[in-house]
Amino acid sequence: MSEDLYKWRRRIFASVDVAGSTAFKQRSPEDSGRWAYIFKLFFDEFPTTLRACFEKVGDIADGRPDKPMSVWKFVGDEILFSAELFRHEAAAYHSVAFIEAINEYTAQLKKKPELAALSLKGTIWGAGFPVSNVEVAPKLGDGQSAPQDYLGPCVDQGFRLCSLADARRIPLSVDIAYMLATTVFRTNAPMKVQCEEPKPHKGVPLSYPHIWLDRLHGKESEEDKILGRRTARDPSGIKPYLEDLFAEKRPGLFKPFLTGDPSNLFNKIPKDMQDTREKLLQVTAEQTYSVKETAATAKPGKAPPAPKLPKKNTKRKARKARKR
């Protein structure tokens, strides 16, 4: 792993996939060409829709990012996006664009009777690097490097949150929710959030907070009325809740930081994180030294030769003998 991969970074991730796709395919399994074309359009068109929605986001706060999230990779019917975050307000721009893109594309599907049963669902989460999570570019068999990939518990947690996404909810990780909650919007907040009982997730020791962006932007639905659900609120309304979560110091829940953010809420690196990064750099330096020395001195299939010792000073011994 190169030294550049040990720089402090924070990324936002997003997943969008087609809800109802399995039933849609099974309805006419013999006509694979038809449904394959529908999903090809989704893969081609949704990134363009997201880009257009990003460009339409107004000046909602400081810290507007230069470009929208880009495609990370495709997995089955799912498109994964990612972008590096340099300021916490950027998460709001990406989130607003993502909600609008999902709603806009779903509305287009509903206009076609044969596709009306389909809709999109999405999830947004974040992860920090290089401590706890890592960026990798593994080598392929032909010597080329595979596209950049991201591994770690925070990345995995995001995929678990995807199971909670539906036509109403866009689940959020705690770090992204905190960035939204601390963003100072120029006017009214362009999004609404809701909290429910924490949900257990496979491989996670404690239940994870269930926080989601409301695709209805706070509009009360008939389901809300029947269930007596609380009204969705501005992101700032959940900041005290998130602060309490961080104060508990639960595994996997910690306040995010961005080293270049002008806000004092985000630009301080926790000491334990800094210490862990220093250890990682030390281990990498030792491994790199060992590998380079072996490659430079050892023949294939053999151990490196023993280091050469200084030659013995035979002339000095000869003079001592003559004196005797």
C-alpha positions as CSV (number, residue, x, y, z in Angstrom):
1,M,0.0,0.0,0.0
2,S,1.5,3.3,-1.0
3,E,2.2,6.1,1.6
4,D,-0.5,8.2,-0.1
5,L,-3.2,5.8,1.0
6,Y,-2.3,6.7,4.6
7,K,-3.5,10.3,4.3
8,W,-6.6,11.2,6.3
9,R,-9.6,10.9,4.1
10,R,-13.4,10.7,4.5
11,R,-15.7,9.5,1.9
12,I,-19.5,9.5,1.3
13,F,-21.0,6.4,-0.2
14,A,-24.5,5.8,-1.7
15,S,-26.3,2.8,-3.0
16,V,-29.3,2.8,-5.3
17,D,-31.1,-0.2,-6.7
18,V,-34.4,-1.2,-8.3
19,A,-37.1,-2.3,-5.9
20,G,-39.3,-5.1,-7.2
21,S,-36.7,-6.2,-9.7
22,T,-36.9,-9.9,-8.8
23,A,-40.6,-10.2,-9.4
24,F,-40.3,-8.1,-12.6
25,K,-37.7,-10.6,-14.0
26,Q,-39.7,-13.7,-12.9
27,R,-42.8,-12.4,-14.6
28,S,-41.3,-13.1,-18.0
29,P,-38.1,-15.1,-17.4
30,E,-38.0,-16.2,-21.0
31,D,-37.9,-12.6,-22.2
32,S,-34.5,-11.8,-20.7
33,G,-33.7,-9.3,-23.5
34,R,-36.6,-7.1,-22.5
35,W,-35.9,-6.8,-18.8
36,A,-32.1,-6.7,-19.4
37,Y,-32.7,-3.6,-21.6
38,I,-34.6,-2.0,-18.7
39,F,-31.7,-2.4,-16.3
40,K,-29.2,-1.3,-18.9
41,L,-31.1,1.9,-19.2
42,F,-31.0,2.3,-15.4
43,F,-27.3,1.8,-15.4
44,D,-26.8,4.3,-18.2
45,E,-29.4,6.9,-17.2
46,F,-29.3,7.1,-13.4
47,P,-25.7,8.5,-13.1
48,T,-26.7,11.2,-15.6
49,T,-29.9,12.0,-13.6
50,L,-27.8,12.3,-10.4
51,R,-25.4,14.6,-12.2
52,A,-28.2,16.8,-13.4
53,C,-29.8,16.9,-10.0
54,F,-26.5,17.9,-8.4
55,E,-26.2,20.8,-10.8
56,K,-29.7,22.0,-9.9
57,V,-29.0,22.1,-6.2
58,G,-28.9,25.8,-5.2
59,D,-26.5,27.6,-2.9
60,I,-27.9,25.9,0.3
61,A,-24.8,26.2,2.5
62,D,-21.0,26.8,2.5
63,G,-18.7,24.1,1.2
64,R,-20.3,23.1,-2.1
65,P,-18.3,20.3,-3.6
66,D,-16.9,20.7,-7.2
67,K,-18.6,17.6,-8.6
68,P,-21.3,15.0,-7.8
69,M,-20.6,11.5,-6.5
70,S,-19.2,9.2,-9.2
71,V,-19.9,5.6,-9.9
72,W,-17.8,3.3,-7.6
73,K,-19.0,0.0,-9.1
74,F,-22.0,-2.0,-10.2
75,V,-23.2,-5.0,-8.1
76,G,-26.2,-6.9,-9.6
77,D,-29.1,-4.5,-9.9
78,E,-27.3,-2.0,-7.7
79,I,-25.2,1.1,-8.5
80,L,-22.7,2.3,-5.9
81,F,-21.5,5.9,-5.8
82,S,-18.7,7.6,-3.8
83,A,-17.0,10.9,-3.4
84,E,-14.3,12.3,-1.1
85,L,-15.5,14.8,1.4
86,F,-13.4,17.9,2.2
87,R,-16.0,19.8,4.3
88,H,-18.9,18.5,6.2
89,E,-21.5,20.6,4.3
90,A,-20.7,18.7,1.1
91,A,-22.7,15.8,2.5
92,A,-25.8,17.9,2.3
93,Y,-25.3,18.7,-1.3
94,H,-24.7,15.1,-2.2
95,S,-27.7,14.0,-0.1
96,V,-30.1,16.5,-1.7
97,A,-29.0,15.6,-5.2
98,F,-29.4,11.9,-4.4
99,I,-32.9,12.2,-3.0
100,E,-34.0,14.3,-6.0
101,A,-32.4,11.8,-8.5
102,I,-34.2,8.8,-6.9
103,N,-37.5,10.6,-6.8
104,E,-37.2,11.9,-10.3
105,Y,-36.2,8.6,-11.8
106,T,-38.9,6.7,-9.9
107,A,-41.5,9.2,-11.3
108,Q,-40.3,8.4,-14.8
109,L,-40.8,4.7,-14.2
110,K,-44.3,5.2,-12.9
111,K,-45.3,6.9,-16.2
112,K,-44.9,3.6,-18.1
113,P,-47.5,1.0,-17.3
114,E,-45.2,-1.9,-17.9
115,L,-42.7,-0.4,-15.4
116,A,-45.1,1.0,-12.8
117,A,-44.4,-1.9,-10.4
118,L,-40.7,-0.8,-10.2
119,S,-39.2,1.9,-8.0
120,L,-35.8,2.9,-6.6
121,K,-34.5,2.7,-3.1
122,G,-31.3,4.2,-1.7
123,T,-28.9,4.4,1.2
124,I,-26.2,6.9,2.2
125,W,-23.3,6.3,4.5
126,G,-19.7,7.4,5.3
127,A,-16.4,6.0,6.2
128,G,-13.0,7.4,7.3
129,F,-9.6,6.3,6.2
130,P,-6.9,5.0,6.8
131,V,-7.8,4.0,10.4
132,S,-10.5,1.3,10.7
133,N,-11.1,1.3,7.0
134,V,-8.7,1.0,4.1
135,E,-8.4,1.8,0.4
136,V,-7.1,-1.0,-1.7
137,A,-6.1,-1.5,-5.4
138,P,-5.3,-5.2,-5.6
139,K,-3.2,-6.6,-8.4
140,L,-4.9,-8.6,-11.1
141,G,-3.4,-11.7,-12.7
142,D,-2.0,-9.7,-15.7
143,G,-0.1,-7.4,-13.5
144,Q,-2.6,-4.5,-13.8
145,S,-4.3,-3.0,-10.7
146,A,-8.0,-3.4,-10.1
147,P,-10.1,-0.3,-9.6
148,Q,-9.9,1.4,-6.2
149,D,-11.9,-0.5,-3.6
150,Y,-12.9,0.3,0.0
151,L,-12.9,-2.2,2.9
152,G,-13.7,-1.9,6.6
153,P,-16.4,-2.0,9.3
154,C,-17.9,1.4,8.4
155,V,-18.1,0.3,4.7
156,D,-19.7,-3.0,5.7
157,Q,-22.2,-1.1,8.0
158,G,-23.4,0.8,5.1
159,F,-24.3,-2.3,3.2
160,R,-26.3,-3.5,6.2
161,L,-28.2,-0.3,6.3
162,C,-29.3,-0.9,2.7
163,S,-31.7,-3.6,3.9
164,L,-33.8,-0.9,5.6
165,A,-34.2,1.2,2.5
166,D,-37.7,1.5,0.9
167,A,-39.9,3.8,-1.0
168,R,-40.0,6.2,1.9
169,R,-36.7,5.8,3.8
170,I,-33.1,6.5,2.8
171,P,-31.1,5.2,5.7
172,L,-28.2,7.2,6.9
173,S,-25.0,6.3,8.8
174,V,-24.4,8.2,12.1
175,D,-21.5,10.2,10.7
176,I,-23.4,11.4,7.7
177,A,-26.4,12.2,9.9
178,Y,-24.1,14.3,12.1
179,M,-22.7,16.2,9.1
180,L,-26.3,17.1,8.0
181,A,-27.3,18.0,11.6
182,T,-24.4,20.5,12.0
183,T,-24.7,22.1,8.5
184,V,-25.8,25.7,8.7
185,F,-28.3,26.1,5.8
186,R,-28.8,29.5,4.3
187,T,-32.6,29.2,4.4
188,N,-34.9,26.3,5.4
189,A,-33.3,22.9,5.5
190,P,-33.8,21.2,2.1
191,M,-34.4,17.8,3.7
192,K,-36.2,16.1,6.6
193,V,-34.9,13.3,8.8
194,Q,-36.6,10.8,11.0
195,C,-35.4,8.5,13.8
196,E,-36.8,5.1,14.8
197,E,-35.8,2.4,17.3
198,P,-32.2,1.2,16.7
199,K,-32.0,-1.9,14.6
200,P,-29.8,-5.0,15.1
201,H,-27.5,-5.9,12.3
202,K,-25.6,-9.1,11.6
203,G,-22.0,-8.9,12.9
204,V,-22.6,-5.7,14.9
205,P,-22.4,-6.1,18.7
206,L,-25.0,-3.4,19.5
207,S,-28.1,-2.2,17.7
208,Y,-27.4,0.6,15.2
209,P,-29.3,3.9,15.2
210,H,-32.1,3.9,12.6
211,I,-31.9,7.4,11.1
212,W,-33.3,8.1,7.6
213,L,-33.9,10.8,5.1
214,D,-37.6,11.3,4.3
215,R,-38.2,11.0,0.5
216,L,-41.6,12.8,1.2
217,H,-39.7,15.8,2.7
218,G,-41.8,15.7,5.8
219,K,-45.2,15.4,4.2
220,E,-47.5,13.3,6.4
221,S,-48.8,10.2,4.7
222,E,-51.8,8.1,5.5
223,E,-49.6,5.5,7.0
224,D,-48.1,8.2,9.3
225,K,-51.6,9.1,10.5
226,I,-52.6,5.5,11.2
227,L,-49.4,4.6,13.0
228,G,-49.2,7.9,14.9
229,R,-45.7,8.4,13.6
230,R,-43.8,11.5,14.7
231,T,-43.4,14.3,12.1
232,A,-40.0,14.3,10.4
233,R,-37.8,17.2,11.4
234,D,-34.9,19.3,10.2
235,P,-31.5,17.6,10.5
236,S,-30.5,20.0,13.3
237,G,-33.2,18.6,15.5
238,I,-31.3,15.3,15.9
239,K,-28.0,16.8,16.9
240,P,-28.5,16.4,20.7
241,Y,-29.4,12.7,20.1
242,L,-26.2,12.2,18.0
243,E,-24.1,14.0,20.6
244,D,-25.4,11.6,23.3
245,L,-24.5,8.6,21.1
246,F,-20.9,9.8,20.7
247,A,-20.7,10.5,24.5
248,E,-21.5,6.8,25.1
249,K,-18.4,5.7,23.2
250,R,-20.1,2.7,21.8
251,P,-18.1,0.5,19.4
252,G,-18.4,1.8,15.8
253,L,-20.0,5.2,16.8
254,F,-17.6,8.1,16.9
255,K,-17.7,11.7,15.8
256,P,-16.4,12.1,12.3
257,F,-13.5,14.5,11.5
258,L,-12.1,16.1,8.3
259,T,-8.7,17.5,8.6
260,G,-9.3,20.4,6.2
261,D,-12.7,21.4,7.5
262,P,-12.8,25.0,8.8
263,S,-15.2,24.1,11.5
264,N,-13.8,23.3,14.9
265,L,-16.4,20.6,15.2
266,F,-14.6,18.5,12.6
267,N,-11.0,19.5,12.2
268,K,-9.5,17.9,15.3
269,I,-8.0,14.5,14.9
270,P,-8.6,12.2,18.0
271,K,-5.4,11.2,19.7
272,D,-6.2,7.5,19.6
273,M,-6.7,7.8,15.9
274,Q,-3.5,9.6,15.4
275,D,-1.6,7.0,17.5
276,T,-3.1,4.2,15.5
277,R,-2.1,5.8,12.2
278,E,1.5,6.3,13.4
279,K,1.7,2.5,14.2
280,L,0.3,1.7,10.8
281,L,3.0,3.8,9.1
282,Q,5.7,2.2,11.2
283,V,4.6,-1.3,10.3
284,T,4.3,-0.4,6.6
285,A,7.8,1.1,6.7
286,E,9.3,-2.1,8.3
287,Q,7.5,-4.3,5.8
288,T,8.6,-2.2,2.8
289,Y,12.2,-2.3,4.0
290,S,12.1,-6.1,4.4
291,V,10.6,-6.7,1.0
292,K,13.0,-4.3,-0.7
293,E,16.1,-5.9,0.9
294,T,14.9,-9.4,0.0
295,A,14.2,-8.5,-3.6
296,A,17.6,-6.8,-4.0
297,T,19.8,-9.6,-2.5
298,A,18.1,-12.9,-2.7
299,K,18.0,-15.2,-5.7
300,P,14.7,-16.8,-6.7
301,G,13.9,-19.7,-4.3
302,K,16.8,-18.9,-2.0
303,A,17.1,-17.0,1.3
304,P,19.0,-13.7,1.2
305,P,22.8,-14.1,1.6
306,A,24.3,-13.3,5.0
307,P,25.6,-9.7,5.2
308,K,29.2,-9.2,4.3
309,L,31.5,-8.6,7.3
310,P,34.5,-6.2,7.3
311,K,37.8,-7.8,6.2
312,K,40.2,-8.7,9.0
313,N,43.2,-6.5,9.3
314,T,46.0,-9.2,8.6
315,K,48.8,-6.6,8.2
316,R,48.3,-5.4,11.8
317,K,48.6,-9.0,13.0
318,A,51.8,-9.5,11.0
319,R,53.4,-6.5,12.6
320,K,52.6,-7.7,16.1
321,A,54.2,-11.1,15.2
322,R,57.5,-9.5,14.0
323,K,57.8,-7.4,17.2
324,R,57.6,-10.6,19.3
